[in-house]
Amino acid sequence: MARTVARVIVDALGELGVRQVFGVVGDALNPLTDAIRTTEGVEWVGCRHEEAAAFAASAQSQLSGSLGVCMGTVGPGSVHLLNGLYDAAKSRTPVLAIAGQVPLSELGSDYFQEVDNDLLFRDVAVFRATITDPDQLPQLLETAVRNALGRKGVAVLTVPGDIGDRELSKDRPARFSLTTPTTRPEESAVRQAAELLGQADRITLLVGQGARAARGDVLALADRLAAPMVLTLKAKEGFEGDNPFQVGQTGLIGNPAAAGAMQAADTLLLLGTDFPYRDWYPEGRTVIQVDTEPAHIGRRVPVDIGLVGDVGATVRDLLDHLATEPAEAVAAAEPAEAGGARDRGHLERSREHFLSWREGQARLADPAHDKGLVGRVRSALDNQQHGIRPEALAAAVDRRADDDAIFTSDTGMATVWLSRFVEMRATRRLLGSYNLGSMANAMPQALGAQYLDRDRQVVAFCGDGGLSMLLGDLITLKTCQLPVKLVVFDNRRLGMVKLEQEQAGLPEFGTVLDNPDFAAVATAIGITGIRVTDPSDLDDSVRRAFATPGPVLLDVLTNPDEIAVPAKPTVEQGWGFAVAKVKEMLLSHGDEPGH
């Protein structure tokens, strides 16, 4: 019996190991969702918004390294996928999106809900095509999947409404054989890089996500070079725990020790990172960059030597060359200790600075830290107004969470607090919209993550603005009884925007959020809701949230005036913040903006 287009697609997804397909049902998707209904091992997850579906599929792909799948039906349903698919594209993770379309006979007639999908997805997809004949399958599906997996991106396959239930005249099993090659840079380039490293006095590593699979090799290189290791946010996972070389992150969410390690270096070695913020690279340094993508070499900072290849293979080649480095080259490079060992002063100073900074941050996370300060400076404000320190909340979660927990974080201040107070030790995983910077990603990414393993702890660091943007999919968590723990930093603000405005000398405007009691909302939906307004209740509430079976929303009223000082604050930022605060005080006495 010949198979239909829908059956071929769903059978192939099962063979690829896809276990969930996320989306919203309707019209052109009906043959596909019916095929899923009758297929063992492939589950349909009905979301309340297609954007959440795309985020969930992307999260599964990033965590598993395999194909994530989402679906959006004709017109608006496919349009709603777009933001989550952009996040997948910017994260360079393979996702297949099945998009509905009007019937073939109506294409081009401005039919009800008609959208040009090939045009709509042109910028986000590495491959896109519309099925116009059943006999294009399975070859067209194979091409879409190979592009998604091989190019680490989004493939969009559009299925018109009158195609999904049509039979193939020439049916065959789909074949997806695809191997990933290991690339190495030219030997001469590796030799030149090793010579530069051998001549350097102070080397700092900037390590990104692309190096995570080569942790052991990178640690060996840091030891050989006596180099502090600055981590990008995506490299926290895999490099932060049990690492005597790491000094945290640089950039706006980073710390002064990492910024200092970059500034003090005469040579920077970039490993598997496309860290985008040019202002945070010091000028006039020797720079060596290792990346699998030639287009990434030198596009953020001028590079002296670019090594195009896998980080693990390249680092092993560098270690081989450094191991055979002539003794006179080492001696000429810097003062030698006994046996010609490299001076470790730069590493030790950077680590001391980092550990000192962490001690200071730990004091901020103590719920009792502000008792005297509040009494002296904030006597006119009650606890409801200034709230709980977000640092204390993040630190409490870090203490209570499992060592194999999966964390997701909303873009903004929630990510700042996670970056500074949650350690990615042991086998913890981390996801966020760290390249696109979208709001509302944490909860739907946690949804996708929890489906991979219902027994593994999944913790979402939610901003109140991000959570409320896709609030409807709290119902999906409840319906599916996914035991996600949602930690809401409820500061009644768009916190990062508030900080941006104040650093520029502008009074806060448009950032205040009229929030409901999120715990009460969760309770009404059927999710356990816990609300925290008193710092003395914080640790016990976090413990209770993690101990409660099923989904839990922990709504913590945090201090909206708590700021994250950049790693290297400028005088202009300080003056801007002071001016903004004066303007806000004047406005608070009854003046309207613009008067």
C-alpha positions in Angstrom: 0.0 0.0 0.0 1.4 3.4 -1.0 2.1 5.8 1.7 0.9 9.4 1.9 3.1 12.5 2.1 2.2 12.9 5.8 3.0 9.2 6.5 6.4 9.4 4.8 7.4 12.5 6.7 6.3 11.1 10.1 7.8 7.7 9.5 11.1 9.3 8.6 11.0 11.5 11.8 10.6 8.3 13.9 13.6 6.7 12.1 15.7 9.8 12.9 15.0 9.4 16.6 12.6 12.4 16.9 10.4 11.7 19.9 8.4 15.0 20.1 7.0 17.4 17.5 5.9 20.8 18.9 3.2 23.0 17.4 -0.4 24.0 17.1 -2.8 21.8 15.1 -4.9 23.0 12.1 -5.9 22.7 8.4 -2.8 21.9 6.3 -1.2 20.1 9.3 -4.2 17.8 9.9 -2.8 14.9 7.8 0.5 15.2 9.6 -0.9 15.3 13.1 -3.1 12.4 12.3 -0.1 10.4 11.2 1.6 11.3 14.4 -1.5 10.2 16.4 -1.2 6.7 14.9 2.6 6.4 15.1 4.2 4.8 18.2 7.2 6.6 19.5 6.5 10.0 18.0 4.5 12.4 20.3 2.6 15.5 19.3 3.0 18.3 21.9 0.2 20.9 21.4 1.5 24.3 22.5 -0.5 27.4 23.0 1.8 29.5 20.7 4.0 28.4 17.8 6.9 30.6 19.1 7.0 28.4 22.2 6.9 25.3 20.0 10.0 26.5 18.0 11.9 27.4 21.2 11.1 24.0 22.6 12.3 22.2 19.5 15.5 24.3 19.4 16.2 23.5 23.1 15.9 19.7 22.4 18.3 20.1 19.4 20.9 22.0 21.4 20.8 19.6 24.3 20.8 16.4 22.3 22.8 17.5 19.2 20.1 15.9 17.0 17.2 17.2 15.0 14.4 19.2 16.7 11.1 19.5 15.0 8.2 22.0 15.1 5.2 22.7 13.0 3.1 25.8 12.2 0.0 25.8 10.0 -1.1 28.0 7.2 -0.2 31.7 7.4 -0.2 33.1 11.0 0.8 29.7 12.4 4.0 29.6 10.4 4.7 33.3 11.0 4.5 32.6 14.8 7.3 30.1 14.4 9.7 32.7 13.2 11.2 34.1 16.4 12.0 30.7 17.8 13.5 29.6 14.5 15.7 32.7 14.4 17.0 31.7 17.9 17.8 28.2 16.5 19.5 29.7 13.5 21.6 32.0 15.7 22.4 29.1 18.0 23.5 27.1 15.0 21.4 24.0 15.9 19.5 21.7 13.5 15.7 22.2 13.5 13.2 21.1 10.9 10.1 23.2 10.6 7.1 21.9 8.8 5.0 24.8 7.6 1.4 24.6 6.3 0.3 26.3 3.1 -2.9 27.0 1.2 -3.9 24.5 -1.5 -1.7 24.3 -4.5 -4.4 25.5 -6.8 -4.8 28.7 -4.8 -1.1 29.6 -4.5 -0.5 33.1 -5.8 -4.1 34.2 -5.6 -3.9 36.1 -2.3 -6.0 33.3 -0.8 -7.2 33.5 2.8 -4.2 33.3 5.1 -1.8 32.8 2.2 1.8 33.8 3.1 4.9 33.3 0.8 6.8 30.8 3.1 9.8 30.6 0.9 10.1 34.4 1.2 9.2 34.5 4.9 11.9 32.1 5.9 14.6 33.1 3.4 16.8 34.8 6.0 16.4 32.3 8.8 16.6 29.0 6.9 19.7 27.2 5.4 17.2 25.3 3.3 13.5 25.9 2.3 11.3 24.2 -0.2 7.6 23.7 -1.0 6.3 20.2 -1.8 4.3 20.5 -5.1 4.2 16.8 -6.0 4.1 13.8 -3.7 6.8 12.1 -5.7 9.3 14.7 -4.6 9.4 12.7 -1.4 11.4 11.3 0.2 14.2 13.0 -1.6 13.1 16.5 -0.7 12.8 15.6 2.9 16.2 14.0 2.9 17.7 17.2 1.4 16.0 19.3 4.1 17.2 17.1 6.9 20.8 16.9 5.6 21.0 20.6 5.3 19.7 21.1 8.8 22.1 18.6 10.3 25.1 19.3 8.1 24.9 23.0 8.1 23.6 23.2 11.7 20.7 25.4 10.9 17.0 25.6 10.2 15.3 23.8 7.3 11.7 24.6 6.4 9.6 22.3 4.4 6.2 23.7 3.3 3.3 21.4 2.8 0.2 22.8 1.0 -3.2 21.8 2.3 -4.0 19.4 -0.5 -0.7 17.6 -0.5 -0.4 16.0 2.9 -2.9 13.2 2.3 -1.9 12.4 -1.3 -0.1 9.1 -2.0 3.3 8.6 -3.5 3.5 6.6 -6.7 7.1 5.7 -6.2 7.7 5.0 -2.5 11.0 4.1 -0.9 12.5 4.3 2.6 14.1 7.6 3.5 17.9 7.6 3.8 19.7 10.2 6.0 23.3 8.9 6.2 25.5 11.8 7.1 28.9 11.9 8.8 30.6 14.9 10.4 34.2 15.4 9.4 37.0 16.5 11.7 39.0 19.4 10.2 42.5 20.5 11.0 44.3 23.7 10.1 47.4 23.7 7.9 50.5 22.4 9.6 52.5 25.5 8.8 49.8 27.7 10.5 49.9 25.6 13.6 53.7 25.8 13.8 53.5 29.7 13.4 50.9 29.9 16.2 53.0 27.7 18.5 56.0 29.9 17.9 54.0 33.1 18.8 52.7 31.4 22.0 56.2 30.3 22.9 57.4 33.9 22.6 54.5 35.4 24.6 54.9 36.6 28.2 51.2 36.7 29.3 48.6 34.6 27.5 44.9 34.7 28.1 42.4 32.2 26.6 39.0 33.3 25.6 37.0 30.0 25.4 33.6 29.6 23.8 31.0 27.0 23.1 32.9 25.5 20.2 35.6 24.2 22.6 33.2 22.3 25.0 33.8 18.9 23.4 37.6 19.4 23.9 37.6 20.2 27.7 40.5 18.0 28.6 42.7 19.3 25.7 41.9 22.9 26.5 42.7 22.5 30.2 46.0 20.9 29.3 46.8 23.8 27.0 45.9 26.4 29.7 48.3 24.5 32.1 51.0 24.4 29.5 50.7 28.1 28.8 50.0 29.1 32.4 47.0 31.0 31.0 43.9 32.2 32.7 40.7 31.2 30.9 38.0 33.7 30.3 34.7 32.0 29.5 31.9 33.1 27.3 28.4 32.5 28.7 27.9 29.4 26.6 31.2 28.0 27.8 30.1 28.1 31.4 28.7 24.7 30.7 31.6 22.3 30.4 34.4 24.7 31.7 33.2 26.4 34.9 33.2 23.5 37.3 36.5 22.0 38.7 38.6 24.3 36.6 41.6 26.0 38.2 42.2 28.3 35.2 38.8 29.9 34.7 38.1 33.5 35.7 34.5 33.8 34.6 33.0 35.9 31.9 33.9 39.2 30.3 31.5 41.7 28.7 28.5 43.5 30.2 27.5 40.5 32.4 31.1 39.7 33.3 33.4 40.5 36.1 36.5 42.7 36.6 38.9 39.7 37.0 38.1 38.4 33.5 38.3 41.9 32.0 41.6 42.4 33.8 42.9 39.0 32.5 42.1 40.2 28.9 43.7 43.6 29.4 46.9 42.3 31.1 47.6 39.8 28.3 50.0 40.4 25.5 48.6 37.5 23.5 45.0 36.3 23.3 44.1 32.8 22.1 40.4 32.5 21.0 39.1 28.9 21.1 35.7 28.2 19.5 34.2 31.6 20.2 32.6 34.3 18.1 32.3 36.6 21.1 30.7 39.6 19.4 31.4 42.7 21.7 34.3 44.5 20.1 34.7 47.0 22.9 35.7 44.2 25.3 38.7 43.1 23.3 41.9 44.9 24.2 43.7 46.7 21.4 47.3 46.1 20.3 47.5 42.4 21.3 48.7 39.4 19.4 45.6 37.4 18.6 45.3 33.7 17.5 41.9 32.4 16.7 40.7 28.8 16.3 37.3 28.1 14.7 35.6 25.7 12.4 34.1 28.5 10.4 36.4 30.5 8.2 34.0 33.4 8.2 34.4 33.8 12.0 38.1 34.4 11.8 38.9 38.0 12.5 35.4 39.4 12.2 35.4 40.6 15.9 39.0 41.6 16.4 42.1 41.7 14.1 43.7 38.3 14.1 47.4 37.6 13.5 46.9 33.8 12.9 43.6 32.2 12.1 43.4 28.4 12.5 40.4 26.9 10.7 39.7 23.5 12.3 38.1 21.7 15.2 39.2 23.0 18.5 40.1 19.6 19.9 42.2 18.5 17.0 43.9 21.9 16.7 44.7 22.2 20.4 46.2 18.7 20.4 48.4 19.8 17.4 49.4 22.9 19.3 50.3 20.9 22.4 52.5 18.6 20.3 54.4 21.6 18.9 54.7 23.3 22.3 56.0 20.1 23.8 58.9 20.1 21.3 59.5 23.8 21.5 63.2 24.6 21.7 64.4 25.4 25.2 66.1 28.6 24.0 62.7 29.9 22.7 61.1 29.3 26.1 64.1 31.0 27.8 63.9 34.0 25.5 60.1 34.3 26.0 60.1 35.0 29.7 61.9 34.3 33.0 62.2 30.6 33.6 61.7 28.8 36.8 63.5 25.6 37.6 63.4 23.3 34.6 62.4 26.0 32.2 58.8 26.1 33.3 56.7 29.1 32.2 56.2 31.9 34.7 52.7 31.5 36.2 52.4 35.0 37.7 49.7 36.2 35.2 47.6 33.1 35.9 47.9 33.4 39.7 47.2 37.2 39.7 44.1 36.6 37.6 42.8 33.8 39.7 43.4 35.7 43.0 41.4 38.7 41.5 38.6 36.3 40.5 38.4 34.6 43.8 38.4 37.9 45.6 35.5 39.1 43.4 33.6 35.9 44.0 33.9 36.4 47.8 32.4 39.9 47.5 29.6 38.5 45.4 28.9 35.8 47.9 28.4 38.6 50.6 25.8 40.2 48.3 23.9 36.9 48.2 23.6 36.8 52.0 19.9 37.7 52.8 21.1 39.6 55.9 23.5 41.8 53.9 21.3 44.9 53.7 19.8 44.9 57.2 21.8 47.9 58.4 21.7 49.7 55.0 17.9 49.3 54.7 17.4 50.8 58.1 19.6 53.8 57.3 18.9 54.6 53.7 15.6 52.9 52.9 13.6 53.6 56.1 10.8 55.1 54.0 10.4 51.9 51.9 8.8 48.7 53.1 9.9 45.3 52.1 7.2 45.1 49.4 8.8 48.1 47.6 12.5 47.1 47.6 12.1 43.4 47.6 14.5 40.5 47.9 18.1 40.6 46.6 18.1 38.8 43.2 21.7 37.6 44.1 20.3 35.8 47.1 17.6 34.1 45.0 20.1 32.9 42.4 22.5 31.7 45.1 19.8 29.8 46.9 18.8 28.1 43.6 22.4 27.1 43.0 22.7 25.6 46.5 19.5 23.6 46.2 19.6 22.5 42.5 20.8 19.1 41.4 24.3 18.7 40.0 22.8 17.4 36.7 20.1 20.1 36.5 19.3 21.8 33.2 19.1 25.6 33.5 17.4 28.0 31.1 17.4 31.7 31.5 15.4 34.6 30.0 17.4 37.4 28.3 18.1 40.3 30.7 18.8 40.5 34.4 17.8 36.8 35.0 20.8 35.8 32.8 23.0 38.2 34.8 22.2 36.6 38.1 22.5 33.1 36.7 25.8 34.0 35.2 27.2 35.3 38.4 25.7 33.0 41.1 24.9 29.6 39.4 27.9 27.4 38.8 27.7 24.9 35.9 29.4 22.2 37.9 29.3 18.4 37.3 26.9 17.7 34.4 24.7 20.7 34.6 23.5 22.1 31.3 22.7 25.7 30.2 20.4 27.2 27.6 19.3 30.7 26.7 18.7 33.0 23.8 22.4 34.0 24.1 22.9 34.9 20.4 19.5 36.3 19.3 18.7 37.8 22.7 15.0 37.2 22.6 12.6 37.7 25.5 10.3 34.8 26.6 12.7 31.9 25.8 13.3 30.4 29.3 9.9 28.7 29.9 9.4 27.2 26.4 13.1 26.0 26.3 12.5 24.3 29.7 9.4 22.7 28.2 11.5 21.1 25.4 14.3 20.2 27.8 12.0 18.4 30.2 10.5 16.2 27.5 14.0 14.8 26.8 14.1 13.4 30.4 11.1 13.8 32.8 13.3 12.6 35.7 16.0 15.2 35.3 15.6 18.5 37.1 14.9 21.5 34.8 15.0 25.0 36.2 13.9 28.1 34.3 15.2 31.5 35.4 12.3 33.6 34.2 12.1 37.4 34.0 8.7 38.7 34.8 8.5 40.4 31.4 9.7 37.2 29.6 7.3 34.9 31.4 4.2 37.1 30.8 5.0 37.4 27.1 4.3 33.7 26.5 2.3 33.1 29.6 -0.2 30.8 27.8 2.2 27.9 27.6 2.2 27.6 31.4 -0.9 25.7 30.5 1.2 23.3 28.3 3.4 22.6 31.3 0.3 21.7 33.4 -1.4 19.7 30.7 1.7 17.7 30.0 2.6 17.5 33.8 6.2 18.4 33.1 8.0 18.9 36.4 9.7 22.1 35.4 10.7 24.5 38.2 10.0 28.1 37.1 11.9 30.7 39.2 10.5 34.1 38.5 12.6 37.2 39.2 9.6 39.4 39.8 11.1 42.9 40.0 8.1 44.5 38.3 10.4 45.9 35.6 12.1 45.3 32.3 15.3 45.3 34.3 17.9 45.4 31.6 16.2 48.2 29.8 15.9 50.1 33.0 19.7 49.7 33.5 20.4 50.7 29.9 18.4 53.9 30.3 20.0 54.9 33.6 23.5 54.3 32.4 22.8 56.6 29.5 21.6 59.3 31.9 17.9 58.8 31.1 15.2 58.5 33.7 13.4 55.1 33.8 10.5 55.2 31.4 8.2 52.5 30.0 9.8 49.7 32.0 7.4 49.4 34.9 5.3 46.2 34.7 1.8 45.9 36.3 2.3 42.3 37.3 -0.3 39.9 38.7 0.5 37.5 41.5 2.2 34.9 39.3 2.0 32.3 42.0 -1.8 32.8 42.1 -1.9 32.6 38.3 -0.1 29.3 38.4 -2.4 28.0 41.1 -5.4 28.9 39.0 -3.9 27.0 36.1 -3.3 23.9 38.2 0.4 24.4 38.9 1.9 24.7 42.4 2.5 28.4 43.0 4.8 29.7 45.8 5.2 33.5 46.4 8.1 34.9 48.4 8.1 38.5 49.8 10.3 38.1 52.9 14.0 37.3 52.6 13.8 35.0 55.7 11.5 32.7 53.7 13.7 32.5 50.7 15.8 29.4 51.3 13.0 27.3 52.6 10.7 28.3 49.7 13.4 27.3 47.2 13.8 24.0 49.0 10.1 23.4 49.0 9.8 24.3 45.3 12.4 21.7 44.3 10.9 19.1 46.7 7.4 19.4 45.2 6.4 16.9 42.5 5.2 18.3 39.2 5.5 21.8 37.8 6.2 24.6 40.3 6.2 28.4 39.8 8.3 30.2 42.5 7.4 33.9 42.3 10.0 36.0 44.2 9.5 39.7 44.6 13.1 41.0 43.9 14.6 44.4 44.2 14.1 46.4 41.0 16.9 48.8 42.0 19.5 46.1 42.2 22.1 46.7 39.5 24.8 44.6 37.9 28.0 46.7 37.6 29.8 46.0 34.3 33.2 44.4 34.5 34.9 47.7 33.6 32.4 50.5 34.3 33.2 53.9 32.7 33.1 57.3 34.2 30.4 58.2 31.6 28.2 55.3 32.8 28.6 56.4 36.4 27.7 60.0 35.7 24.8 58.8 33.6 23.5 56.6 36.4 23.7 59.5 38.9 22.0 62.0 36.5 19.2 59.4 35.8 18.6 58.9 39.5 18.3 62.6 40.1 15.8 62.9 37.3 13.8 59.9 38.7 13.7 61.6 42.1 12.4 64.8 40.6 9.8 62.9 38.6 8.7 61.0 41.7 7.7 64.3 43.3 4.8 64.7 40.9 6.4 66.0 37.7 5.3 64.5 34.5 7.8 63.3 32.0 8.7 66.2 29.6 7.8 69.0 32.1 
